């Protein structure tokens, strides 16, 4: 299951390593995952600047915006994945990812 779907279902703590999950308050863990979701949005226009992230991390009282759903939430890794000798990924279902390597 994709991270976006898990977060959307309100199960953000499941995305975190069990050592952290078991030693930290679940609302705090959920807030950190929420902030992480905001930081990895598809478009840089929607990503927060670092000063905003620091403010969010330092204050529990500041309301967080809702992140936008990722563009490729369901189709990116549904096919076969081949990794060649140069660690380049090829043919992910109907999506091809090319890695540029300088000569």
N, C-alpha and C positions, 0 to 999 in steps of 0.2 A: 504494500500500500504506500502511496506517495505521501511525503511529508505534508504537503498542502492539505490533502484529504484528512489526515490524522489531526492536524491543527484545526481544520474546519469543524470536525466532529467534537471538538473540545477535549481531545485526548493528548494535548501537547506534551505532557509529562512522559508519554510513551516514547518520545523521540530522544530522550536524554538517557545517558548511561545509568544503569541501575545504582551504581555507587553514589552518583550525584543525586539521583531521584530519591534515594532512601535517606540521604543526609541533609536534604534541604526542604523547606516548606514548598508544597506543591503549587501554591499561588505564585511564589517567587519564580519557580522553575517555568511555569506557564508564561509569566511576564517576559522572561528572558527569551523564550522561544518566539513569542509574539514579536519582540524587538528584532530577533534574527530574521523572521519572515519579512519584516519591513526592509531590512538591509539587503535582501537578495531579490528584490522585485525586478522584473524583466527590464523595465525602463529606468535609467538613471534619474529621470525627472521625478519619479515617485520614491526614490531611495532617500533616506534622511542624511543630512550632513553629520559629520562626526560630533559636533557640539550638541546636536539634538539627541544623538544616541547616548552621549554621556549624561545629559540631563535626565533622560528616561531611566538610565541605569541607577542614577543617584536618588531618584524620587519615585516613591510608590504612588503619590497622589496625582501625578500628571497622567491624563487620559491618553491612551495610545490610539492612533488612527487604525482603521482596518486595512490590511494590505490587499492589494489587487490580486486576483487569481492569476497564477502563472499561465502563460500562453500554451505551453506544452505539458499540461498536467497529466494527460492520460496516454499519449501516443509515443512518447520519446523512447521508452525502453521495452516495447512490446514485442520486438522482433529478435532475430538472432544478432549477436554481437561478435565480431571477429577482431582480434587485436593482433597486428603483425609484429615482426621482429623489432620494429622501431617504436613499439607501443602506440601505434596509430589505430584509432577505432574506425572500422569500416562496416557499412551496411547495418543500420539499426532499424529493422523492419523496412519501411519505405523511405526512411531518412538516411542520408549519407552524410557523414561528418568527415571532413578532410582536415588534416593537420599540415600546415606549411612548415617545411624544414629547410633552412638555408643550406646551400651547397658550399 
